[in-house]
Amino acid sequence: MQVYVAVIFAYGVSALNTTEEKATCPLGYFPCGNLTVCLPQPLHCNGIDDCGNQADEENCGDNNGWPHLFDKYFGLP
């Protein structure tokens, strides 16, 4: 019983002591996830892992079909 309590206590203490340093990026740049690196906005969602941790390729959405829909509703007749 004492071994389990020690393991849980040690894990809880280490979990409380973790800190993440986030980058504050200037206008036109975005942070690379939990890294302290900022990249230019055009590199976000460009299909290339510029950050090294895929953070710049997250939350990109699915843009397939948008040009077709745009032309259908807003294009020239």
mmCIF file of the N, C-alpha and C atoms, coordinates in Angstrom:
data_MODEL
# 
_entry.id   MODEL 
# 
loop_
_atom_site.group_PDB 
_atom_site.id 
_atom_site.type_symbol 
_atom_site.label_atom_id 
_atom_site.label_alt_id 
_atom_site.label_comp_id 
_atom_site.label_asym_id 
_atom_site.label_entity_id 
_atom_site.label_seq_id 
_atom_site.pdbx_PDB_ins_code 
_atom_site.Cartn_x 
_atom_site.Cartn_y 
_atom_site.Cartn_z 
_atom_site.occupancy 
_atom_site.B_iso_or_equiv 
_atom_site.pdbx_formal_charge 
_atom_site.auth_seq_id 
_atom_site.auth_comp_id 
_atom_site.auth_asym_id 
_atom_site.auth_atom_id 
_atom_site.pdbx_PDB_model_num 
ATOM 1   N N  . MET A 1 1  ? 0.819   -1.202 0.000   1.00 0.00 ? 1  MET A N  1 
ATOM 2   C CA . MET A 1 1  ? 0.000   0.000  0.000   1.00 0.00 ? 1  MET A CA 1 
ATOM 3   C C  . MET A 1 1  ? 0.860   1.261  0.000   1.00 0.00 ? 1  MET A C  1 
ATOM 4   N N  . GLN A 1 2  ? 1.933   1.281  0.757   1.00 0.00 ? 2  GLN A N  1 
ATOM 5   C CA . GLN A 1 2  ? 2.784   2.463  0.833   1.00 0.00 ? 2  GLN A CA 1 
ATOM 6   C C  . GLN A 1 2  ? 3.486   2.739  -0.492  1.00 0.00 ? 2  GLN A C  1 
ATOM 7   N N  . VAL A 1 3  ? 3.807   1.692  -1.244  1.00 0.00 ? 3  VAL A N  1 
ATOM 8   C CA . VAL A 1 3  ? 4.478   1.869  -2.528  1.00 0.00 ? 3  VAL A CA 1 
ATOM 9   C C  . VAL A 1 3  ? 3.563   2.606  -3.495  1.00 0.00 ? 3  VAL A C  1 
ATOM 10  N N  . TYR A 1 4  ? 2.292   2.218  -3.536  1.00 0.00 ? 4  TYR A N  1 
ATOM 11  C CA . TYR A 1 4  ? 1.353   2.871  -4.441  1.00 0.00 ? 4  TYR A CA 1 
ATOM 12  C C  . TYR A 1 4  ? 1.155   4.341  -4.085  1.00 0.00 ? 4  TYR A C  1 
ATOM 13  N N  . VAL A 1 5  ? 1.075   4.649  -2.802  1.00 0.00 ? 5  VAL A N  1 
ATOM 14  C CA . VAL A 1 5  ? 0.899   6.035  -2.367  1.00 0.00 ? 5  VAL A CA 1 
ATOM 15  C C  . VAL A 1 5  ? 2.109   6.868  -2.765  1.00 0.00 ? 5  VAL A C  1 
ATOM 16  N N  . ALA A 1 6  ? 3.306   6.317  -2.629  1.00 0.00 ? 6  ALA A N  1 
ATOM 17  C CA . ALA A 1 6  ? 4.525   7.041  -2.989  1.00 0.00 ? 6  ALA A CA 1 
ATOM 18  C C  . ALA A 1 6  ? 4.568   7.313  -4.490  1.00 0.00 ? 6  ALA A C  1 
ATOM 19  N N  . VAL A 1 7  ? 4.165   6.334  -5.287  1.00 0.00 ? 7  VAL A N  1 
ATOM 20  C CA . VAL A 1 7  ? 4.169   6.508  -6.738  1.00 0.00 ? 7  VAL A CA 1 
ATOM 21  C C  . VAL A 1 7  ? 3.159   7.575  -7.146  1.00 0.00 ? 7  VAL A C  1 
ATOM 22  N N  . ILE A 1 8  ? 1.970   7.524  -6.573  1.00 0.00 ? 8  ILE A N  1 
ATOM 23  C CA . ILE A 1 8  ? 0.941   8.514  -6.892  1.00 0.00 ? 8  ILE A CA 1 
ATOM 24  C C  . ILE A 1 8  ? 1.394   9.902  -6.444  1.00 0.00 ? 8  ILE A C  1 
ATOM 25  N N  . PHE A 1 9  ? 1.976   10.006 -5.259  1.00 0.00 ? 9  PHE A N  1 
ATOM 26  C CA . PHE A 1 9  ? 2.453   11.295 -4.761  1.00 0.00 ? 9  PHE A CA 1 
ATOM 27  C C  . PHE A 1 9  ? 3.548   11.848 -5.662  1.00 0.00 ? 9  PHE A C  1 
ATOM 28  N N  . ALA A 1 10 ? 4.496   11.013 -6.041  1.00 0.00 ? 10 ALA A N  1 
ATOM 29  C CA . ALA A 1 10 ? 5.592   11.463 -6.906  1.00 0.00 ? 10 ALA A CA 1 
ATOM 30  C C  . ALA A 1 10 ? 5.055   11.917 -8.259  1.00 0.00 ? 10 ALA A C  1 
ATOM 31  N N  . TYR A 1 11 ? 4.109   11.191 -8.813  1.00 0.00 ? 11 TYR A N  1 
ATOM 32  C CA . TYR A 1 11 ? 3.524   11.567 -10.099 1.00 0.00 ? 11 TYR A CA 1 
ATOM 33  C C  . TYR A 1 11 ? 2.762   12.882 -9.977  1.00 0.00 ? 11 TYR A C  1 
ATOM 34  N N  . GLY A 1 12 ? 2.010   13.038 -8.900  1.00 0.00 ? 12 GLY A N  1 
ATOM 35  C CA . GLY A 1 12 ? 1.246   14.263 -8.705  1.00 0.00 ? 12 GLY A CA 1 
ATOM 36  C C  . GLY A 1 12 ? 2.138   15.481 -8.568  1.00 0.00 ? 12 GLY A C  1 
ATOM 37  N N  . VAL A 1 13 ? 3.239   15.351 -7.858  1.00 0.00 ? 13 VAL A N  1 
ATOM 38  C CA . VAL A 1 13 ? 4.168   16.463 -7.691  1.00 0.00 ? 13 VAL A CA 1 
ATOM 39  C C  . VAL A 1 13 ? 4.820   16.814 -9.010  1.00 0.00 ? 13 VAL A C  1 
ATOM 40  N N  . SER A 1 14 ? 5.242   15.810 -9.780  1.00 0.00 ? 14 SER A N  1 
ATOM 41  C CA . SER A 1 14 ? 5.877   16.106 -11.064 1.00 0.00 ? 14 SER A CA 1 
ATOM 42  C C  . SER A 1 14 ? 4.875   16.708 -12.040 1.00 0.00 ? 14 SER A C  1 
ATOM 43  N N  . ALA A 1 15 ? 3.619   16.297 -11.954 1.00 0.00 ? 15 ALA A N  1 
ATOM 44  C CA . ALA A 1 15 ? 2.605   16.852 -12.850 1.00 0.00 ? 15 ALA A CA 1 
ATOM 45  C C  . ALA A 1 15 ? 2.320   18.315 -12.510 1.00 0.00 ? 15 ALA A C  1 
ATOM 46  N N  . LEU A 1 16 ? 2.413   18.670 -11.237 1.00 0.00 ? 16 LEU A N  1 
ATOM 47  C CA . LEU A 1 16 ? 2.164   20.050 -10.842 1.00 0.00 ? 16 LEU A CA 1 
ATOM 48  C C  . LEU A 1 16 ? 3.319   20.974 -11.199 1.00 0.00 ? 16 LEU A C  1 
ATOM 49  N N  . ASN A 1 17 ? 4.516   20.423 -11.304 1.00 0.00 ? 17 ASN A N  1 
ATOM 50  C CA . ASN A 1 17 ? 5.691   21.247 -11.559 1.00 0.00 ? 17 ASN A CA 1 
ATOM 51  C C  . ASN A 1 17 ? 5.976   21.466 -13.034 1.00 0.00 ? 17 ASN A C  1 
ATOM 52  N N  . THR A 1 18 ? 5.174   20.932 -13.914 1.00 0.00 ? 18 THR A N  1 
ATOM 53  C CA . THR A 1 18 ? 5.425   21.127 -15.339 1.00 0.00 ? 18 THR A CA 1 
ATOM 54  C C  . THR A 1 18 ? 4.947   22.509 -15.749 1.00 0.00 ? 18 THR A C  1 
ATOM 55  N N  . THR A 1 19 ? 5.775   23.206 -16.496 1.00 0.00 ? 19 THR A N  1 
ATOM 56  C CA . THR A 1 19 ? 5.397   24.523 -17.001 1.00 0.00 ? 19 THR A CA 1 
ATOM 57  C C  . THR A 1 19 ? 5.650   24.552 -18.498 1.00 0.00 ? 19 THR A C  1 
ATOM 58  N N  . GLU A 1 20 ? 4.764   25.192 -19.188 1.00 0.00 ? 20 GLU A N  1 
ATOM 59  C CA . GLU A 1 20 ? 4.932   25.351 -20.626 1.00 0.00 ? 20 GLU A CA 1 
ATOM 60  C C  . GLU A 1 20 ? 5.225   26.811 -20.914 1.00 0.00 ? 20 GLU A C  1 
ATOM 61  N N  . GLU A 1 21 ? 6.252   27.029 -21.664 1.00 0.00 ? 21 GLU A N  1 
ATOM 62  C CA . GLU A 1 21 ? 6.590   28.382 -22.073 1.00 0.00 ? 21 GLU A CA 1 
ATOM 63  C C  . GLU A 1 21 ? 6.060   28.580 -23.485 1.00 0.00 ? 21 GLU A C  1 
ATOM 64  N N  . LYS A 1 22 ? 5.149   29.518 -23.645 1.00 0.00 ? 22 LYS A N  1 
ATOM 65  C CA . LYS A 1 22 ? 4.557   29.748 -24.957 1.00 0.00 ? 22 LYS A CA 1 
ATOM 66  C C  . LYS A 1 22 ? 5.172   30.994 -25.579 1.00 0.00 ? 22 LYS A C  1 
ATOM 67  N N  . ALA A 1 23 ? 5.307   30.933 -26.870 1.00 0.00 ? 23 ALA A N  1 
ATOM 68  C CA . ALA A 1 23 ? 5.895   32.055 -27.596 1.00 0.00 ? 23 ALA A CA 1 
ATOM 69  C C  . ALA A 1 23 ? 4.858   33.160 -27.775 1.00 0.00 ? 23 ALA A C  1 
ATOM 70  N N  . THR A 1 24 ? 5.289   34.385 -27.630 1.00 0.00 ? 24 THR A N  1 
ATOM 71  C CA . THR A 1 24 ? 4.468   35.539 -27.962 1.00 0.00 ? 24 THR A CA 1 
ATOM 72  C C  . THR A 1 24 ? 4.961   36.035 -29.310 1.00 0.00 ? 24 THR A C  1 
ATOM 73  N N  . CYS A 1 25 ? 4.136   35.857 -30.304 1.00 0.00 ? 25 CYS A N  1 
ATOM 74  C CA . CYS A 1 25 ? 4.564   36.133 -31.678 1.00 0.00 ? 25 CYS A CA 1 
ATOM 75  C C  . CYS A 1 25 ? 4.087   37.510 -32.135 1.00 0.00 ? 25 CYS A C  1 
ATOM 76  N N  . PRO A 1 26 ? 4.886   38.175 -32.943 1.00 0.00 ? 26 PRO A N  1 
ATOM 77  C CA . PRO A 1 26 ? 4.462   39.467 -33.498 1.00 0.00 ? 26 PRO A CA 1 
ATOM 78  C C  . PRO A 1 26 ? 3.374   39.274 -34.554 1.00 0.00 ? 26 PRO A C  1 
ATOM 79  N N  . LEU A 1 27 ? 2.757   40.349 -34.932 1.00 0.00 ? 27 LEU A N  1 
ATOM 80  C CA . LEU A 1 27 ? 1.709   40.329 -35.948 1.00 0.00 ? 27 LEU A CA 1 
ATOM 81  C C  . LEU A 1 27 ? 2.248   39.722 -37.238 1.00 0.00 ? 27 LEU A C  1 
ATOM 82  N N  . GLY A 1 28 ? 1.491   38.784 -37.804 1.00 0.00 ? 28 GLY A N  1 
ATOM 83  C CA . GLY A 1 28 ? 1.908   38.131 -39.042 1.00 0.00 ? 28 GLY A CA 1 
ATOM 84  C C  . GLY A 1 28 ? 2.674   36.846 -38.818 1.00 0.00 ? 28 GLY A C  1 
ATOM 85  N N  . TYR A 1 29 ? 2.826   36.445 -37.546 1.00 0.00 ? 29 TYR A N  1 
ATOM 86  C CA . TYR A 1 29 ? 3.530   35.214 -37.194 1.00 0.00 ? 29 TYR A CA 1 
ATOM 87  C C  . TYR A 1 29 ? 2.640   34.373 -36.301 1.00 0.00 ? 29 TYR A C  1 
ATOM 88  N N  . PHE A 1 30 ? 2.910   33.078 -36.205 1.00 0.00 ? 30 PHE A N  1 
ATOM 89  C CA . PHE A 1 30 ? 2.151   32.187 -35.341 1.00 0.00 ? 30 PHE A CA 1 
ATOM 90  C C  . PHE A 1 30 ? 3.119   31.296 -34.564 1.00 0.00 ? 30 PHE A C  1 
ATOM 91  N N  . PRO A 1 31 ? 2.717   30.839 -33.341 1.00 0.00 ? 31 PRO A N  1 
ATOM 92  C CA . PRO A 1 31 ? 3.589   29.980 -32.543 1.00 0.00 ? 31 PRO A CA 1 
ATOM 93  C C  . PRO A 1 31 ? 3.542   28.534 -33.020 1.00 0.00 ? 31 PRO A C  1 
ATOM 94  N N  . CYS A 1 32 ? 4.652   27.837 -32.854 1.00 0.00 ? 32 CYS A N  1 
ATOM 95  C CA . CYS A 1 32 ? 4.750   26.413 -33.209 1.00 0.00 ? 32 CYS A CA 1 
ATOM 96  C C  . CYS A 1 32 ? 4.325   25.554 -32.024 1.00 0.00 ? 32 CYS A C  1 
ATOM 97  N N  . GLY A 1 33 ? 3.053   25.535 -31.706 1.00 0.00 ? 33 GLY A N  1 
ATOM 98  C CA . GLY A 1 33 ? 2.559   24.704 -30.614 1.00 0.00 ? 33 GLY A CA 1 
ATOM 99  C C  . GLY A 1 33 ? 3.180   25.103 -29.292 1.00 0.00 ? 33 GLY A C  1 
ATOM 100 N N  . ASN A 1 34 ? 3.806   24.131 -28.600 1.00 0.00 ? 34 ASN A N  1 
ATOM 101 C CA . ASN A 1 34 ? 4.397   24.409 -27.296 1.00 0.00 ? 34 ASN A CA 1 
ATOM 102 C C  . ASN A 1 34 ? 5.862   24.827 -27.401 1.00 0.00 ? 34 ASN A C  1 
ATOM 103 N N  . LEU A 1 35 ? 6.365   25.062 -28.593 1.00 0.00 ? 35 LEU A N  1 
ATOM 104 C CA . LEU A 1 35 ? 7.739   25.528 -28.779 1.00 0.00 ? 35 LEU A CA 1 
ATOM 105 C C  . LEU A 1 35 ? 7.773   27.049 -28.687 1.00 0.00 ? 35 LEU A C  1 
ATOM 106 N N  . THR A 1 36 ? 8.934   27.589 -28.398 1.00 0.00 ? 36 THR A N  1 
ATOM 107 C CA . THR A 1 36 ? 9.071   29.045 -28.329 1.00 0.00 ? 36 THR A CA 1 
ATOM 108 C C  . THR A 1 36 ? 9.582   29.588 -29.657 1.00 0.00 ? 36 THR A C  1 
ATOM 109 N N  . VAL A 1 37 ? 8.957   29.129 -30.729 1.00 0.00 ? 37 VAL A N  1 
ATOM 110 C CA . VAL A 1 37 ? 9.349   29.507 -32.085 1.00 0.00 ? 37 VAL A CA 1 
ATOM 111 C C  . VAL A 1 37 ? 8.142   30.129 -32.780 1.00 0.00 ? 37 VAL A C  1 
ATOM 112 N N  . CYS A 1 38 ? 8.372   31.205 -33.509 1.00 0.00 ? 38 CYS A N  1 
ATOM 113 C CA . CYS A 1 38 ? 7.322   31.840 -34.303 1.00 0.00 ? 38 CYS A CA 1 
ATOM 114 C C  . CYS A 1 38 ? 7.693   31.742 -35.777 1.00 0.00 ? 38 CYS A C  1 
ATOM 115 N N  . LEU A 1 39 ? 6.712   31.433 -36.597 1.00 0.00 ? 39 LEU A N  1 
ATOM 116 C CA . LEU A 1 39 ? 6.923   31.336 -38.041 1.00 0.00 ? 39 LEU A CA 1 
ATOM 117 C C  . LEU A 1 39 ? 5.997   32.309 -38.762 1.00 0.00 ? 39 LEU A C  1 
ATOM 118 N N  . PRO A 1 40 ? 6.360   32.729 -39.975 1.00 0.00 ? 40 PRO A N  1 
ATOM 119 C CA . PRO A 1 40 ? 5.487   33.612 -40.757 1.00 0.00 ? 40 PRO A CA 1 
ATOM 120 C C  . PRO A 1 40 ? 4.150   32.936 -41.081 1.00 0.00 ? 40 PRO A C  1 
ATOM 121 N N  . GLN A 1 41 ? 3.076   33.692 -41.068 1.00 0.00 ? 41 GLN A N  1 
ATOM 122 C CA . GLN A 1 41 ? 1.727   33.170 -41.292 1.00 0.00 ? 41 GLN A CA 1 
ATOM 123 C C  . GLN A 1 41 ? 1.577   32.362 -42.583 1.00 0.00 ? 41 GLN A C  1 
ATOM 124 N N  . PRO A 1 42 ? 2.237   32.715 -43.699 1.00 0.00 ? 42 PRO A N  1 
ATOM 125 C CA . PRO A 1 42 ? 2.065   31.915 -44.918 1.00 0.00 ? 42 PRO A CA 1 
ATOM 126 C C  . PRO A 1 42 ? 2.524   30.457 -44.789 1.00 0.00 ? 42 PRO A C  1 
ATOM 127 N N  . LEU A 1 43 ? 3.313   30.133 -43.766 1.00 0.00 ? 43 LEU A N  1 
ATOM 128 C CA . LEU A 1 43 ? 3.757   28.749 -43.576 1.00 0.00 ? 43 LEU A CA 1 
ATOM 129 C C  . LEU A 1 43 ? 2.719   27.896 -42.856 1.00 0.00 ? 43 LEU A C  1 
ATOM 130 N N  . HIS A 1 44 ? 1.650   28.525 -42.322 1.00 0.00 ? 44 HIS A N  1 
ATOM 131 C CA . HIS A 1 44 ? 0.596   27.771 -41.637 1.00 0.00 ? 44 HIS A CA 1 
ATOM 132 C C  . HIS A 1 44 ? -0.270  27.051 -42.665 1.00 0.00 ? 44 HIS A C  1 
ATOM 133 N N  . CYS A 1 45 ? -0.465  25.759 -42.474 1.00 0.00 ? 45 CYS A N  1 
ATOM 134 C CA . CYS A 1 45 ? -1.319  24.931 -43.338 1.00 0.00 ? 45 CYS A CA 1 
ATOM 135 C C  . CYS A 1 45 ? -0.841  24.911 -44.786 1.00 0.00 ? 45 CYS A C  1 
ATOM 136 N N  . ASN A 1 46 ? 0.461   24.848 -44.988 1.00 0.00 ? 46 ASN A N  1 
ATOM 137 C CA . ASN A 1 46 ? 0.984   24.788 -46.356 1.00 0.00 ? 46 ASN A CA 1 
ATOM 138 C C  . ASN A 1 46 ? 1.350   23.368 -46.776 1.00 0.00 ? 46 ASN A C  1 
ATOM 139 N N  . GLY A 1 47 ? 1.055   22.376 -45.919 1.00 0.00 ? 47 GLY A N  1 
ATOM 140 C CA . GLY A 1 47 ? 1.335   20.983 -46.250 1.00 0.00 ? 47 GLY A CA 1 
ATOM 141 C C  . GLY A 1 47 ? 2.744   20.540 -45.918 1.00 0.00 ? 47 GLY A C  1 
ATOM 142 N N  . ILE A 1 48 ? 3.552   21.408 -45.343 1.00 0.00 ? 48 ILE A N  1 
ATOM 143 C CA . ILE A 1 48 ? 4.935   21.086 -44.976 1.00 0.00 ? 48 ILE A CA 1 
ATOM 144 C C  . ILE A 1 48 ? 5.088   21.294 -43.472 1.00 0.00 ? 48 ILE A C  1 
ATOM 145 N N  . ASP A 1 49 ? 5.724   20.333 -42.796 1.00 0.00 ? 49 ASP A N  1 
ATOM 146 C CA . ASP A 1 49 ? 5.950   20.427 -41.358 1.00 0.00 ? 49 ASP A CA 1 
ATOM 147 C C  . ASP A 1 49 ? 7.106   21.389 -41.090 1.00 0.00 ? 49 ASP A C  1 
ATOM 148 N N  . ASP A 1 50 ? 6.803   22.672 -41.027 1.00 0.00 ? 50 ASP A N  1 
ATOM 149 C CA . ASP A 1 50 ? 7.832   23.689 -40.815 1.00 0.00 ? 50 ASP A CA 1 
ATOM 150 C C  . ASP A 1 50 ? 8.261   23.785 -39.350 1.00 0.00 ? 50 ASP A C  1 
ATOM 151 N N  . CYS A 1 51 ? 7.374   23.439 -38.416 1.00 0.00 ? 51 CYS A N  1 
ATOM 152 C CA . CYS A 1 51 ? 7.695   23.518 -36.990 1.00 0.00 ? 51 CYS A CA 1 
ATOM 153 C C  . CYS A 1 51 ? 8.513   22.321 -36.514 1.00 0.00 ? 51 CYS A C  1 
ATOM 154 N N  . GLY A 1 52 ? 8.367   21.184 -37.161 1.00 0.00 ? 52 GLY A N  1 
ATOM 155 C CA . GLY A 1 52 ? 9.043   19.976 -36.708 1.00 0.00 ? 52 GLY A CA 1 
ATOM 156 C C  . GLY A 1 52 ? 8.194   19.141 -35.770 1.00 0.00 ? 52 GLY A C  1 
ATOM 157 N N  . ASN A 1 53 ? 7.024   19.652 -35.356 1.00 0.00 ? 53 ASN A N  1 
ATOM 158 C CA . ASN A 1 53 ? 6.119   18.904 -34.487 1.00 0.00 ? 53 ASN A CA 1 
ATOM 159 C C  . ASN A 1 53 ? 4.692   18.880 -35.039 1.00 0.00 ? 53 ASN A C  1 
ATOM 160 N N  . GLN A 1 54 ? 4.524   19.224 -36.297 1.00 0.00 ? 54 GLN A N  1 
ATOM 161 C CA . GLN A 1 54 ? 3.237   19.253 -37.010 1.00 0.00 ? 54 GLN A CA 1 
ATOM 162 C C  . GLN A 1 54 ? 2.264   20.309 -36.484 1.00 0.00 ? 54 GLN A C  1 
ATOM 163 N N  . ALA A 1 55 ? 2.695   21.182 -35.573 1.00 0.00 ? 55 ALA A N  1 
ATOM 164 C CA . ALA A 1 55 ? 1.791   22.191 -35.018 1.00 0.00 ? 55 ALA A CA 1 
ATOM 165 C C  . ALA A 1 55 ? 1.313   23.171 -36.081 1.00 0.00 ? 55 ALA A C  1 
ATOM 166 N N  . ASP A 1 56 ? 2.135   23.424 -37.081 1.00 0.00 ? 56 ASP A N  1 
ATOM 167 C CA . ASP A 1 56 ? 1.733   24.369 -38.129 1.00 0.00 ? 56 ASP A CA 1 
ATOM 168 C C  . ASP A 1 56 ? 0.775   23.748 -39.132 1.00 0.00 ? 56 ASP A C  1 
ATOM 169 N N  . GLU A 1 57 ? 0.547   22.452 -39.036 1.00 0.00 ? 57 GLU A N  1 
ATOM 170 C CA . GLU A 1 57 ? -0.379  21.772 -39.944 1.00 0.00 ? 57 GLU A CA 1 
ATOM 171 C C  . GLU A 1 57 ? -1.651  21.326 -39.217 1.00 0.00 ? 57 GLU A C  1 
ATOM 172 N N  . GLU A 1 58 ? -1.863  21.781 -37.981 1.00 0.00 ? 58 GLU A N  1 
ATOM 173 C CA . GLU A 1 58 ? -3.066  21.447 -37.223 1.00 0.00 ? 58 GLU A CA 1 
ATOM 174 C C  . GLU A 1 58 ? -4.127  22.525 -37.426 1.00 0.00 ? 58 GLU A C  1 
ATOM 175 N N  . ASN A 1 59 ? -5.386  22.149 -37.240 1.00 0.00 ? 59 ASN A N  1 
ATOM 176 C CA . ASN A 1 59 ? -6.527  23.067 -37.350 1.00 0.00 ? 59 ASN A CA 1 
ATOM 177 C C  . ASN A 1 59 ? -6.588  23.767 -38.703 1.00 0.00 ? 59 ASN A C  1 
ATOM 178 N N  . CYS A 1 60 ? -6.294  23.024 -39.742 1.00 0.00 ? 60 CYS A N  1 
ATOM 179 C CA . CYS A 1 60 ? -6.308  23.605 -41.083 1.00 0.00 ? 60 CYS A CA 1 
ATOM 180 C C  . CYS A 1 60 ? -7.670  23.488 -41.747 1.00 0.00 ? 60 CYS A C  1 
ATOM 181 N N  . GLY A 1 61 ? -8.452  22.532 -41.363 1.00 0.00 ? 61 GLY A N  1 
ATOM 182 C CA . GLY A 1 61 ? -9.743  22.346 -41.987 1.00 0.00 ? 61 GLY A CA 1 
ATOM 183 C C  . GLY A 1 61 ? -9.622  21.650 -43.330 1.00 0.00 ? 61 GLY A C  1 
ATOM 184 N N  . ASP A 1 62 ? -10.747 21.382 -43.934 1.00 0.00 ? 62 ASP A N  1 
ATOM 185 C CA . ASP A 1 62 ? -10.791 20.714 -45.227 1.00 0.00 ? 62 ASP A CA 1 
ATOM 186 C C  . ASP A 1 62 ? -11.251 21.730 -46.260 1.00 0.00 ? 62 ASP A C  1 
ATOM 187 N N  . ASN A 1 63 ? -10.364 22.108 -47.134 1.00 0.00 ? 63 ASN A N  1 
ATOM 188 C CA . ASN A 1 63 ? -10.689 23.107 -48.153 1.00 0.00 ? 63 ASN A CA 1 
ATOM 189 C C  . ASN A 1 63 ? -11.024 22.494 -49.503 1.00 0.00 ? 63 ASN A C  1 
ATOM 190 N N  . ASN A 1 64 ? -11.166 21.188 -49.571 1.00 0.00 ? 64 ASN A N  1 
ATOM 191 C CA . ASN A 1 64 ? -11.491 20.530 -50.835 1.00 0.00 ? 64 ASN A CA 1 
ATOM 192 C C  . ASN A 1 64 ? -12.870 20.961 -51.309 1.00 0.00 ? 64 ASN A C  1 
ATOM 193 N N  . GLY A 1 65 ? -12.980 21.365 -52.539 1.00 0.00 ? 65 GLY A N  1 
ATOM 194 C CA . GLY A 1 65 ? -14.265 21.718 -53.116 1.00 0.00 ? 65 GLY A CA 1 
ATOM 195 C C  . GLY A 1 65 ? -14.629 23.184 -53.036 1.00 0.00 ? 65 GLY A C  1 
ATOM 196 N N  . TRP A 1 66 ? -13.913 23.977 -52.247 1.00 0.00 ? 66 TRP A N  1 
ATOM 197 C CA . TRP A 1 66 ? -14.253 25.385 -52.116 1.00 0.00 ? 66 TRP A CA 1 
ATOM 198 C C  . TRP A 1 66 ? -14.149 26.153 -53.428 1.00 0.00 ? 66 TRP A C  1 
ATOM 199 N N  . PRO A 1 67 ? -13.104 25.956 -54.222 1.00 0.00 ? 67 PRO A N  1 
ATOM 200 C CA . PRO A 1 67 ? -13.071 26.700 -55.496 1.00 0.00 ? 67 PRO A CA 1 
ATOM 201 C C  . PRO A 1 67 ? -14.280 26.402 -56.380 1.00 0.00 ? 67 PRO A C  1 
ATOM 202 N N  . HIS A 1 68 ? -14.720 25.140 -56.403 1.00 0.00 ? 68 HIS A N  1 
ATOM 203 C CA . HIS A 1 68 ? -15.881 24.758 -57.199 1.00 0.00 ? 68 HIS A CA 1 
ATOM 204 C C  . HIS A 1 68 ? -17.138 25.465 -56.686 1.00 0.00 ? 68 HIS A C  1 
ATOM 205 N N  . LEU A 1 69 ? -17.342 25.457 -55.365 1.00 0.00 ? 69 LEU A N  1 
ATOM 206 C CA . LEU A 1 69 ? -18.523 26.110 -54.803 1.00 0.00 ? 69 LEU A CA 1 
ATOM 207 C C  . LEU A 1 69 ? -18.471 27.622 -55.006 1.00 0.00 ? 69 LEU A C  1 
ATOM 208 N N  . PHE A 1 70 ? -17.305 28.201 -54.866 1.00 0.00 ? 70 PHE A N  1 
ATOM 209 C CA . PHE A 1 70 ? -17.174 29.643 -55.068 1.00 0.00 ? 70 PHE A CA 1 
ATOM 210 C C  . PHE A 1 70 ? -17.544 30.015 -56.502 1.00 0.00 ? 70 PHE A C  1 
ATOM 211 N N  . ASP A 1 71 ? -17.019 29.256 -57.458 1.00 0.00 ? 71 ASP A N  1 
ATOM 212 C CA . ASP A 1 71 ? -17.336 29.528 -58.862 1.00 0.00 ? 71 ASP A CA 1 
ATOM 213 C C  . ASP A 1 71 ? -18.817 29.315 -59.152 1.00 0.00 ? 71 ASP A C  1 
ATOM 214 N N  . LYS A 1 72 ? -19.411 28.300 -58.517 1.00 0.00 ? 72 LYS A N  1 
ATOM 215 C CA . LYS A 1 72 ? -20.812 27.987 -58.763 1.00 0.00 ? 72 LYS A CA 1 
ATOM 216 C C  . LYS A 1 72 ? -21.724 29.126 -58.303 1.00 0.00 ? 72 LYS A C  1 
ATOM 217 N N  . TYR A 1 73 ? -21.454 29.686 -57.132 1.00 0.00 ? 73 TYR A N  1 
ATOM 218 C CA . TYR A 1 73 ? -22.354 30.691 -56.572 1.00 0.00 ? 73 TYR A CA 1 
ATOM 219 C C  . TYR A 1 73 ? -21.929 32.136 -56.842 1.00 0.00 ? 73 TYR A C  1 
ATOM 220 N N  . PHE A 1 74 ? -20.637 32.364 -57.066 1.00 0.00 ? 74 PHE A N  1 
ATOM 221 C CA . PHE A 1 74 ? -20.170 33.740 -57.217 1.00 0.00 ? 74 PHE A CA 1 
ATOM 222 C C  . PHE A 1 74 ? -19.429 33.990 -58.525 1.00 0.00 ? 74 PHE A C  1 
ATOM 223 N N  . GLY A 1 75 ? -19.274 32.959 -59.331 1.00 0.00 ? 75 GLY A N  1 
ATOM 224 C CA . GLY A 1 75 ? -18.543 33.102 -60.586 1.00 0.00 ? 75 GLY A CA 1 
ATOM 225 C C  . GLY A 1 75 ? -19.361 33.793 -61.667 1.00 0.00 ? 75 GLY A C  1 
ATOM 226 N N  . LEU A 1 76 ? -18.716 34.046 -62.755 1.00 0.00 ? 76 LEU A N  1 
ATOM 227 C CA . LEU A 1 76 ? -19.400 34.677 -63.884 1.00 0.00 ? 76 LEU A CA 1 
ATOM 228 C C  . LEU A 1 76 ? -20.346 33.676 -64.546 1.00 0.00 ? 76 LEU A C  1 
ATOM 229 N N  . PRO A 1 77 ? -21.475 34.145 -65.070 1.00 0.00 ? 77 PRO A N  1 
ATOM 230 C CA . PRO A 1 77 ? -22.445 33.226 -65.704 1.00 0.00 ? 77 PRO A CA 1 
ATOM 231 C C  . PRO A 1 77 ? -21.946 32.623 -66.999 1.00 0.00 ? 77 PRO A C  1 
# 
